[in-house]
Structures are given as C-alpha cells and as structure tokens.
Amino acid sequence: MRTPGLGDADGDGEDRRLPGVSEAFAGGRPARPAHTETLAATARDAWIGWTAQARRENLPRVLNNSRFLIFPHVRVPHLASHVLGQLARRARSDWLEHWGFEPLLLESFVDPRQHAGTCYRAAGWQLLGETSGRGLARPGRTYHSTPRQVWVKPLGSDGRDRLCSVAGLSRP
C-alpha cells in the first residue's frame, strides 16, 4: 500500500521486523515499527557524543522508527503516544529475544511541514534538532528532501554511555 506523504522507499538500515502492536494498524501484516541504523544524523551523533569507532560498533543498536501511521479514521484518545510508549518499554527485551542483541536508542524523523511531533513529546521522546534535508546519497544518484525533526528515546538510563563504549571501555 502506498500512503500519501510516506512513499514506499526502503529504510537506510538493516530491515528487521517484529510483529506487534503495529499489526493492528497494518491490516494484520507485520509492519515496520523500527529497523536498525540510520546512517547519518548529525544532531543524534552530537547528542550521543560517540567516537567514530564507537559509532561504527554501536550504530546497529539504534532503532529507527521508519514509519508510524495511525489512519485518520481511527479515533482513540492518546493512541499514538501509548503505542510509542509500548514500543519503548518492550524494544530491548523483544529485540534481544528475537534478534539476539539489545537496542539502546529509538529514533524517528518527523516532517515538521506535516506533523508537529506531539505524540513523540507526549511519549517522553526528546527533540534534538533537524536533519540537513540532503537525504542519503547513493553513488550515481541524488536525493533531496526537506529537513526533518530528529526525535530520540533512550532505552534505559545507561543508553548513551553504552553507545559510547568501545571494546569494554565506557564514556569518560
């Protein structure tokens, strides 16, 4: 299905899907509530404060909420923030059980021309800034977009420190 404003492009990172809450809003098909690694997000990288080596090693522990849609005809108060809250509460254990690793950070990119990010704020996510709007450049192709808001939700109080760790070393 193609949804206006969302397109149907694949994500930048590794596509790992988990069945869950999102199935109720995807006609019973597993949707993509999160996938691993968005390649470059300056605001996120500055907020984490990781080194190049820590970024290479730990980027797969950042889950990107690549598509989040509740159809306009669904009218349930606070549903969006509730779903985002459930995702944050369950992501670490679900991914560890299903994929064998523990994610440390959720991220999402919101087009401020179309959405205010209210559900992310209500679910306790943090607005870090905006992307450049250049998009992902692949060899021989150009991609232009508009700047997106960068929202993050650490999964645990030690998420940032663990993202900065390299081979057992922790952030100073």
SERO-4910 file (N, C-alpha, C, O; in steps of 0.05 Angstrom, whole numbers):
BEGIN
 pado doro    nc1    nc2    nc3   cac1   cac2   cac3    cc1    cc2    cc3    oc1    oc2    oc3
  Met    A     17    -23      0      0      0      0     18     25      0     38     25     14
  Arg    A     11     45    -15     25     70    -16      8     90      0    -15     94     -6
  Thr    A     20    103     19      7    122     36     17    150     29     41    155     29
  Pro    A     -1    169     22      8    196     15     26    208     36     20    206     60
  Gly    A     48    219     27     67    232     45     88    213     56    108    223     67
  Leu    A     84    187     53    103    168     64    119    154     42    141    145     47
  Gly    A    107    151     19    121    137     -3    124    108      4    111     97     23
  Asp    A    141     94    -11    145     66     -5    174     58     -8    181     36    -17
  Ala    A    192     77      0    221     72     -2    230     54     21    218     55     43
  Asp    A    250     38     17    262     22     38    278     39     57    287     61     49
  Gly    A    281     30     81    297     44    101    327     43     94    335     28     77
  Asp    A    342     59    108    371     60    103    386     37    116    408     29    107
  Gly    A    375     27    137    390      7    153    380    -21    148    365    -26    129
  Glu    A    389    -38    165    381    -66    163    352    -69    170    343    -58    190
  Asp    A    337    -83    154    308    -85    157    301   -109    174    300   -132    163
  Arg    A    297   -105    199    289   -126    217    261   -119    228    258    -97    240
  Arg    A    242   -136    224    215   -130    232    206   -148    255    214   -171    258
  Leu    A    190   -136    272    178   -151    294    148   -149    292    138   -126    289
  Pro    A    134   -171    294    105   -168    296     98   -155    323    114   -157    342
  Gly    A     76   -142    324     69   -129    350     46   -111    347     27   -115    332
  Val    A     47    -90    363     25    -71    364     18    -60    337     -6    -56    331
  Ser    A     38    -56    320     34    -44    294     17    -61    276      4    -50    257
  Glu    A     15    -87    280     -1   -104    263    -30    -96    262    -43    -98    242
  Ala    A    -40    -86    284    -68    -77    285    -74    -55    266    -97    -50    258
  Phe    A    -53    -40    259    -57    -17    241    -46    -22    213    -44     -4    197
  Ala    A    -38    -47    208    -27    -53    181    -42    -76    169    -31    -91    153
  Gly    A    -67    -79    175    -84   -100    163    -74   -128    169    -78   -146    153
  Gly    A    -62   -132    193    -53   -159    200    -26   -166    190    -15   -187    198
  Arg    A    -14   -150    172     13   -155    161     33   -143    180     28   -122    191
  Pro    A     56   -157    185     76   -144    201     85   -118    189     92   -117    165
  Ala    A     84    -97    204     92    -71    195    121    -66    203    133    -83    216
  Arg    A    131    -43    197    159    -36    204    159    -15    225    163      8    219
  Pro    A    154    -22    251    155     -1    271    183      9    276    186     32    284
  Ala    A    203     -8    271    230      1    276    249    -16    260    243    -40    256
  His    A    271     -5    251    292    -21    239    318     -8    247    319     14    258
  Thr    A    340    -23    243    365    -14    254    378      6    236    375      6    212
  Glu    A    393     23    248    412     42    237    403     61    215    399     53    192
  Thr    A    401     86    221    401    107    202    429    116    200    442    121    220
  Leu    A    439    118    176    468    122    172    479    148    183    500    147    196
  Ala    A    466    170    179    478    195    189    457    214    199    438    220    184
  Ala    A    460    222    223    442    242    235    459    259    253    464    251    276
  Thr    A    468    281    244    487    298    258    477    305    286    492    304    305
  Ala    A    451    313    289    440    320    315    442    297    334    449    300    358
  Arg    A    435    273    325    436    249    341    465    243    349    470    238    373
  Asp    A    482    243    330    510    236    335    523    256    355    538    247    373
  Ala    A    517    282    353    527    301    372    516    297    400    530    299    420
  Trp    A    490    290    401    477    285    427    489    261    441    494    261    465
  Ile    A    494    240    426    506    216    437    535    222    446    544    214    467
  Gly    A    550    236    429    578    242    435    597    220    430    618    218    444
  Trp    A    591    202    412    608    179    408    631    185    389    630    203    373
  Thr    A    652    168    391    675    170    373    668    155    347    648    142    346
  Ala    A    684    159    327    680    145    301    679    115    305    662    101    293
  Gln    A    697    104    322    698     75    326    673     66    342    662     45    335
  Ala    A    665     81    362    641     73    378    617     74    359    599     57    362
  Arg    A    616     94    342    593     96    323    592     72    305    571     60    300
  Arg    A    615     64    294    616     40    276    607     15    291    592     -1    280
  Glu    A    615     12    316    609    -12    331    580    -12    341    568    -33    343
  Asn    A    569     11    348    544     12    362    520     23    346    497     22    356
  Leu    A    524     32    321    502     42    305    479     22    302    456     30    302
  Pro    A    485     -4    300    463    -24    298    445    -24    323    423    -36    322
  Arg    A    454    -12    345    438    -12    370    418     12    370    404     16    390
  Val    A    418     28    349    399     50    345    377     40    327    382     34    304
  Leu    A    353     40    338    330     31    322    315     56    311    309     75    326
  Asn    A    310     55    285    296     77    272    267     70    268    260     50    256
  Asn    A    249     87    278    220     84    274    214     95    247    207    119    244
  Ser    A    217     79    226    217     88    198    189     96    188    187    113    171
  Arg    A    169     84    198    141     91    190    124     89    215    124     69    229
  Phe    A    108    110    219     89    109    241     64    123    232     64    147    227
  Leu    A     43    107    229     18    118    218     -5    106    233     -7     82    236
  Ile    A    -23    123    241    -49    114    251    -68    127    232    -69    152    229
  Phe    A    -84    111    219   -102    121    199   -121    142    211   -130    140    234
  Pro    A   -128    162    195   -145    184    205   -172    175    215   -184    188    233
  His    A   -183    153    205   -209    144    214   -208    130    242   -229    125    253
  Val    A   -184    124    252   -181    111    278   -181    134    299   -164    151    299
  Arg    A   -201    133    316   -205    154    336   -203    142    364   -223    134    375
  Val    A   -179    141    375   -175    131    402   -157    151    416   -135    156    407
  Pro    A   -167    164    437   -151    184    451   -124    174    460   -122    152    471
  His    A   -103    189    454    -75    183    463    -64    157    452    -44    146    463
  Leu    A    -76    146    431    -66    121    419    -37    123    410    -22    104    416
  Ala    A    -30    144    396     -3    146    385     18    146    407     38    131    405
  Ser    A     15    162    428     35    162    449     35    136    465     55    128    475
  His    A     11    123    467     10     97    480     26     76    465     41     61    477
  Val    A     23     75    438     38     56    422     68     62    424     84     43    426
  Leu    A     76     87    422    104     94    424    115     86    452    138     77    454
  Gly    A     99     90    473    108     82    499    111     52    501    131     42    513
  Gln    A     93     36    490     96      7    490    121     -2    474    135    -19    483
  Leu    A    125     11    452    149      5    436    174      9    453    192     -8    453
  Ala    A    176     32    467    199     38    483    202     18    506    225     10    513
  Arg    A    180     10    519    182     -8    541    190    -37    533    202    -51    548
  Arg    A    182    -45    509    186    -72    501    210    -77    482    219    -99    479
  Ala    A    220    -56    470    240    -59    449    265    -74    458    274    -92    444
  Arg    A    276    -67    481    301    -81    490    297   -111    492    312   -126    481
  Ser    A    277   -119    507    273   -148    511    264   -162    486    273   -184    481
  Asp    A    246   -150    471    236   -163    446    259   -167    426    261   -188    414
  Trp    A    276   -146    422    297   -149    403    318   -168    413    330   -184    397
  Leu    A    324   -168    438    343   -187    449    334   -216    445    349   -233    437
  Glu    A    308   -221    451    297   -247    447    296   -256    418    302   -278    411
  His    A    287   -237    401    283   -244    372    308   -243    355    312   -260    338
  Trp    A    325   -222    360    348   -218    343    375   -223    356    396   -223    343
  Gly    A    375   -226    383    400   -232    397    417   -209    404    440   -212    411
  Phe    A    406   -185    403    421   -161    412    402   -141    424    378   -142    419
  Glu    A    413   -124    441    396   -105    456    399    -77    445    421    -66    446
  Pro    A    378    -66    434    380    -38    424    382    -19    448    373    -25    470
  Leu    A    394      5    443    398     24    465    384     51    460    381     67    479
  Leu    A    375     56    435    363     82    429    343     78    407    347     64    387
  Leu    A    320     91    410    300     94    389    303    121    376    309    141    390
  Glu    A    299    123    350    300    149    337    278    150    316    269    129    306
  Ser    A    269    174    310    249    178    289    253    205    276    264    223    289
  Phe    A    246    207    251    248    233    237    220    242    229    205    227    216
  Val    A    214    266    236    187    277    231    188    301    213    205    319    217
  Asp    A    171    301    192    170    324    174    153    346    187    129    343    190
  Pro    A    166    368    196    151    388    210    131    403    193    113    417    204
  Arg    A    132    400    167    112    413    149     86    398    151     65    409    145
  Gln    A     87    372    159     63    356    160     54    348    188     30    343    193
  His    A     73    347    207     67    337    234     83    353    255    104    363    249
  Ala    A     71    355    278     84    371    300    101    354    318    116    365    334
  Gly    A     99    328    317    114    310    335    102    309    363    115    300    381
  Thr    A     77    317    365     64    317    391     63    290    405     67    288    429
  Cys    A     58    269    390     57    242    402     84    234    412     85    220    433
  Tyr    A    106    241    399    132    235    409    138    249    435    148    238    454
  Arg    A    131    275    436    135    291    460    119    279    483    129    276    506
  Ala    A     94    272    478     76    260    498     87    233    508     81    226    531
  Ala    A    101    219    492    112    192    499    139    195    512    152    174    518
  Gly    A    149    219    517    174    223    530    199    223    513    221    220    523
  Trp    A    195    226    486    218    228    468    230    256    470    216    274    479
  Gln    A    254    258    461    268    284    462    274    294    434    285    280    417
  Leu    A    267    319    429    273    332    403    302    342    404    309    359    421
  Leu    A    318    333    385    346    341    385    353    363    365    373    378    369
  Gly    A    337    366    344    343    386    323    332    376    297    312    361    296
  Glu    A    344    385    275    335    378    249    358    366    232    381    371    237
  Thr    A    350    350    212    369    340    193    376    362    173    363    383    173
  Ser    A    395    357    156    403    377    136    383    378    113    381    398     99
  Gly    A    368    356    109    349    355     86    362    344     61    349    342     40
  Arg    A    388    337     63    401    326     39    394    297     33    395    289     10
  Gly    A    386    282     53    379    254     49    404    237     45    427    246     47
  Leu    A    400    212     39    421    192     36    430    193      7    414    189    -12
  Ala    A    456    198      2    466    199    -25    479    172    -32    497    163    -18
  Arg    A    469    160    -53    480    135    -62    496    141    -88    489    160   -102
  Pro    A    517    126    -93    533    131   -117    516    133   -142    500    115   -149
  Gly    A    520    155   -157    506    159   -182    477    169   -179    463    172   -199
  Arg    A    468    174   -155    441    183   -151    441    207   -132    458    210   -115
  Thr    A    422    224   -136    418    247   -117    391    244   -104    373    233   -116
  Tyr    A    389    253    -80    365    251    -65    361    277    -49    379    284    -33
  His    A    340    291    -54    334    315    -39    309    312    -23    289    300    -32
  Ser    A    309    323      0    286    321     18    284    348     32    298    367     26
  Thr    A    266    349     51    264    373     68    275    365     95    275    342    103
  Pro    A    285    385    111    295    378    137    273    365    154    250    372    153
  Arg    A    282    345    170    264    331    188    273    335    216    296    338    222
  Gln    A    253    335    234    260    336    263    271    309    271    262    288    262
  Val    A    291    310    288    304    285    299    294    281    327    300    298    345
  Trp    A    279    260    332    269    253    359    282    227    368    286    209    352
  Val    A    290    226    394    303    202    405    290    195    431    278    211    445
  Lys    A    293    169    438    283    158    463    304    138    472    305    116    461
  Pro    A    320    144    493    339    124    503    324    101    516    304    105    528
  Leu    A    335     77    512    323     53    524    339     46    548    356     28    547
  Gly    A    334     59    570    348     54    595    365     78    602    372     94    585
  Ser    A    371     81    627    386    105    637    415    105    628    428    126    628
  Asp    A    426     81    620    454     79    612    458     78    582    480     72    572
  Gly    A    436     83    566    438     80    537    459     97    524    474     86    507
  Arg    A    461    122    530    482    139    518    510    130    525    527    128    507
  Asp    A    515    123    550    541    114    558    548     88    543    571     85    534
  Arg    A    529     70    541    535     44    527    539     48    498    555     34    485
  Leu    A    526     68    485    530     74    457    558     85    452    569     81    431
  Cys    A    570     97    473    597    109    470    619     89    477    642     95    473
  Ser    A    611     65    487    632     46    495    644     32    471    631     27    451
  Val    A    670     26    474    685     12    453    700    -10    467    716     -5    485
  Ala    A    696    -35    459    710    -58    469    713    -57    499    735    -61    510
  Gly    A    691    -52    513    691    -53    542    698    -27    556    696    -25    580
  Leu    A    706     -7    541    712     19    552    687     36    554    669     33    536
  Ser    A    684     52    574    660     69    576    667     98    572    690    105    572
  Arg    A    647    114    568    649    142    564    661    156    588    653    150    610
  Pro    A    681    174    584    694    188    607    674    206    621    681    219    641
***
